[in-house]
C-alpha cells in the first residue's frame, strides 16, 4: 500500500513520466493488475500495467475494465492521451516491463514492510546461487561502488575481496588499480563481462555492468584467476538483468523508506503535539535527542553533494543506523539519539568519511532536547551550521552547548547588519574619528574592556606601553562621552563592539 504521489516519485527515476494525472495525489494504491488479452476478464488492481497494449487508448480502456486509478503504458509513436478518471503514466521504451513490474510490485505490495524498516535480503541468496554456478566468490555493488550483497565467505576469497566486504567498499588502492585498467569506463559503456588480470592480493576478477535502460545501477564481480568461459560466462552475463530487478526493488524500497522517514522528521522539526508518537514510529527510543544540520560544498555541483550526503545518511534500513534524516531546502537534518556532543561528532565523522574527498562538509549540532523540543534544537543546529559556514576552516563542528556565546554574538551582528543598533553613541563617534584620522581608538577601547580596565593587560594586547593606553583613553574622552566608571555604560559599549564585524587589530603605537 502506497500513496499515488509516492509511487510517481519512485517511478520517475526509472524512465516513467506523467502524461496526465486528474487523480488526487493522496490516492492510496493497494493492488496491481497486468494486461493479459488472452486471460480471464475481471482481474482488478489500482495500478494497471498495460503490457502489450498496442496504443494508449487501448491501455486506458483495459485499465478502466480493471477498475484501476493509474495506468502505465508505452506511448507508441508519441501518442498523447488523457482520461478524466485515470492517471496516465508513460513508460520509456528502454525500460523493460519485467524490470518495471518488479519496482511496482515492490513499492505497492511491500510498502508497509519497507516503511517499518525491513530490508530486502534476496540479493544475498542470489549472490550465493550465482557463486555456485560460476565457481567463484560473488560481490554485488551499487552504482556508487558500495557493496550491497556478497556470497558466502566459505568460498575461496582473496585479501582484496575480504577487505572490500569488511569495508563495504573497495579500498582506495584497489579502486585506483581498476581505474588504471579502464574498468569504470568499460562498465559505463558496455554490457559485456570484462576480465581483470590478477595483481598482488587480487586473484583476478570478472565483472559485468548492471543497468536498467540507459541508467547504471551497479555491477556484479566474480573472483576468478582466469577468464570465465562457456556456461559460466553465460551465467554471469545472464545474471545482470536479474540483479537489476533486485536492485530496482531494493532502491524503490529505500526510496519509499526515505519518503516516509522524511515526512515524520520534518513534522518533528516543525513542532507537533504528537512528537512522542512520531518518535516511536521512526523506531527511535524515547530519551535525549539532538538535531544535526549538514550542508556540503563542491566546486562543480552543490546539489549533487547534498544529495550524496542525504543518501549516505539514510543508507541502510531503520534498524541499522542510529539517526533519522530529512532533506529540506538545502540542508540535511538528522535526529540523533545523543546526550553527549561527542556522540554527534562521531556520527558526523562517519558521514564525512563516506563522502568524496572533494566535498566540504559543514555542520551544526543542536543542544540536547526531548522529542517535544526538537524544533528548538533544530534552530540551534541551524545557527551552529551558520557559524561553521562562516568559519569552515574550524575542524571541530560547533555544538550549541559549547558555542552559545559565539551564537549570541552572531545574532548581535545579524541585528547590526539590519540597522537595528544605534547609529550614534560613543562607539560610533570613535569609529568615525578612526576612519577620518587613522587613529586606533576603537581597538584601544575594545582591548581595555576585554582587560576589564587593567592598563597593563590592555597594553600587552595592543603591543604598546601602558602610558600610551592611558593617553589614548584621555584623548578618547575628549572625542566622546565614554563614562568608563559606569558598569552599564561599559556593558553597552561591549555589546556595541561585539555586534560589529570584527575589525583588524592593527595599531599605530
C-alpha positions, 0 to 999 in steps of 0.5 A, spaced: 500 500 500 502 506 497 500 513 496 499 515 488 504 521 489 509 516 492 509 511 487 510 517 481 516 519 485 519 512 485 517 511 478 520 517 475 527 515 476 526 509 472 524 512 465 516 513 467 513 520 466 506 523 467 502 524 461 496 526 465 494 525 472 486 528 474 487 523 480 488 526 487 495 525 489 493 522 496 490 516 492 492 510 496 494 504 491 493 497 494 493 492 488 496 491 481 493 488 475 497 486 468 494 486 461 493 479 459 488 479 452 488 472 452 486 471 460 480 471 464 476 478 464 475 481 471 482 481 474 482 488 478 488 492 481 489 500 482 495 500 478 494 497 471 500 495 467 498 495 460 503 490 457 502 489 450 497 494 449 498 496 442 496 504 443 494 508 449 487 508 448 487 501 448 491 501 455 486 506 458 480 502 456 483 495 459 485 499 465 478 502 466 475 494 465 480 493 471 477 498 475 484 501 476 486 509 478 493 509 474 495 506 468 502 505 465 503 504 458 508 505 452 506 511 448 507 508 441 509 513 436 508 519 441 501 518 442 498 523 447 492 521 451 488 523 457 482 520 461 478 524 466 478 518 471 485 515 470 492 517 471 496 516 465 503 514 466 508 513 460 513 508 460 520 509 456 521 504 451 528 502 454 525 500 460 523 493 460 516 491 463 519 485 467 524 490 470 518 495 471 513 490 474 518 488 479 519 496 482 511 496 482 510 490 485 515 492 490 513 499 492 505 497 492 505 490 495 511 491 500 510 498 502 508 497 509 514 492 510 519 497 507 516 503 511 517 499 518 524 498 516 525 491 513 530 490 508 530 486 502 535 480 503 534 476 496 540 479 493 544 475 498 541 468 496 542 470 489 549 472 490 550 465 493 546 461 487 550 465 482 557 463 486 555 456 485 554 456 478 560 460 476 565 457 481 567 463 484 566 468 490 560 473 488 560 481 490 554 485 488 555 493 488 551 499 487 552 504 482 556 508 487 561 502 488 558 500 495 557 493 496 550 491 497 550 483 497 556 478 497 556 470 497 558 466 502 565 467 505 566 459 505 568 460 498 575 461 496 576 469 497 582 473 496 585 479 501 582 484 496 575 481 496 575 480 504 577 487 505 572 490 500 566 486 504 569 488 511 569 495 508 563 495 504 567 498 499 573 497 495 579 500 498 582 506 495 588 502 492 584 497 489 579 502 486 585 506 483 588 499 480 581 498 476 581 505 474 588 504 471 585 498 467 579 502 464 574 498 468 569 504 470 569 506 463 568 499 460 562 498 465 559 505 463 559 503 456 558 496 455 554 490 457 559 485 456 563 481 462 570 484 462 576 480 465 581 483 470 588 480 470 590 478 477 595 483 481 598 482 488 592 480 493 587 480 487 586 473 484 583 476 478 576 478 477 570 478 472 565 483 472 559 485 468 555 492 468 548 492 471 543 497 468 536 498 467 535 502 460 540 507 459 541 508 467 547 504 471 545 501 477 551 497 479 555 491 477 556 484 479 564 481 480 566 474 480 573 472 483 576 468 478 584 467 476 582 466 469 577 468 464 570 465 465 568 461 459 562 457 456 556 456 461 559 460 466 560 466 462 553 465 460 551 465 467 554 471 469 552 475 463 545 472 464 545 474 471 545 482 470 538 483 468 536 479 474 540 483 479 537 489 476 530 487 478 533 486 485 536 492 485 530 496 482 526 493 488 531 494 493 532 502 491 524 503 490 524 500 497 529 505 500 526 510 496 519 509 499 523 508 506 526 515 505 519 518 503 516 516 509 522 517 514 522 524 511 515 526 512 515 524 520 522 528 521 520 534 518 513 534 522 518 533 528 522 539 526 516 543 525 513 542 532 507 537 533 503 535 539 504 528 537 512 528 537 512 522 542 508 518 537 512 520 531 518 518 535 516 511 536 514 510 529 521 512 526 523 506 531 527 511 535 527 510 543 524 515 547 530 519 551 535 525 549 535 527 542 539 532 538 538 535 531 544 535 526 544 540 520 549 538 514 550 542 508 556 540 503 560 544 498 563 542 491 566 546 486 562 543 480 555 541 483 552 543 490 546 539 489 549 533 487 553 533 494 547 534 498 544 529 495 550 524 496 550 526 503 542 525 504 543 518 501 549 516 505 545 518 511 539 514 510 543 508 507 541 502 510 534 500 513 531 503 520 534 498 524 541 499 522 543 506 523 542 510 529 539 517 526 533 519 522 534 524 516 530 529 512 532 533 506 529 540 506 531 546 502 538 545 502 540 542 508 540 535 511 537 534 518 538 528 522 535 526 529 540 523 533 539 519 539 545 523 543 546 526 550 553 527 549 556 532 543 561 527 542 556 522 540 554 527 534 561 528 532 562 521 531 556 520 527 558 526 523 565 523 522 562 517 519 558 521 514 564 525 512 568 519 511 563 516 506 563 522 502 568 524 496 574 527 498 572 533 494 566 535 498 566 540 504 562 538 509 559 543 514 555 542 520 551 544 526 549 540 532 543 542 536 543 542 544 540 536 547 532 536 547 526 531 548 522 529 542 517 535 544 523 540 543 526 538 537 524 544 533 528 548 538 534 544 537 533 544 530 534 552 530 540 551 534 543 546 529 541 551 524 545 557 527 551 552 529 551 550 521 551 558 520 557 559 524 561 553 521 559 556 514 562 562 516 568 559 519 569 552 515 576 552 516 574 550 524 575 542 524 571 541 530 563 542 528 560 547 533 555 544 538 550 549 541 552 547 548 559 549 547 558 555 542 552 559 545 556 565 546 559 565 539 551 564 537 549 570 541 554 574 538 552 572 531 545 574 532 548 581 535 551 582 528 545 579 524 541 585 528 547 590 526 547 588 519 539 590 519 540 597 522 537 595 528 543 598 533 544 605 534 547 609 529 550 614 534 553 613 541 560 613 543 562 607 539 560 610 533 563 617 534 570 613 535 569 609 529 568 615 525 574 619 528 578 612 526 576 612 519 577 620 518 584 620 522 587 613 522 587 613 529 586 606 533 581 608 538 576 603 537 581 597 538 584 601 544 577 601 547 575 594 545 582 591 548 581 595 555 574 592 556 576 585 554 582 587 560 576 589 564 580 596 565 587 593 567 592 598 563 597 593 563 593 587 560 590 592 555 597 594 553 600 587 552 594 586 547 595 592 543 603 591 543 604 598 546 606 601 553 601 602 558 602 610 558 600 610 551 593 606 553 592 611 558 593 617 553 589 614 548 583 613 553 584 621 555 584 623 548 578 618 547 574 622 552 575 628 549 572 625 542 566 622 546 562 621 552 565 614 554 563 614 562 568 608 563 566 608 571 559 606 569 558 598 569 552 599 564 555 604 560 561 599 559 556 593 558 553 597 552 559 599 549 561 591 549 555 589 546 556 595 541 563 592 539 561 585 539 555 586 534 560 589 529 564 585 524 570 584 527 575 589 525 583 588 524 587 589 530 592 593 527 595 599 531 599 605 530 603 605 537 
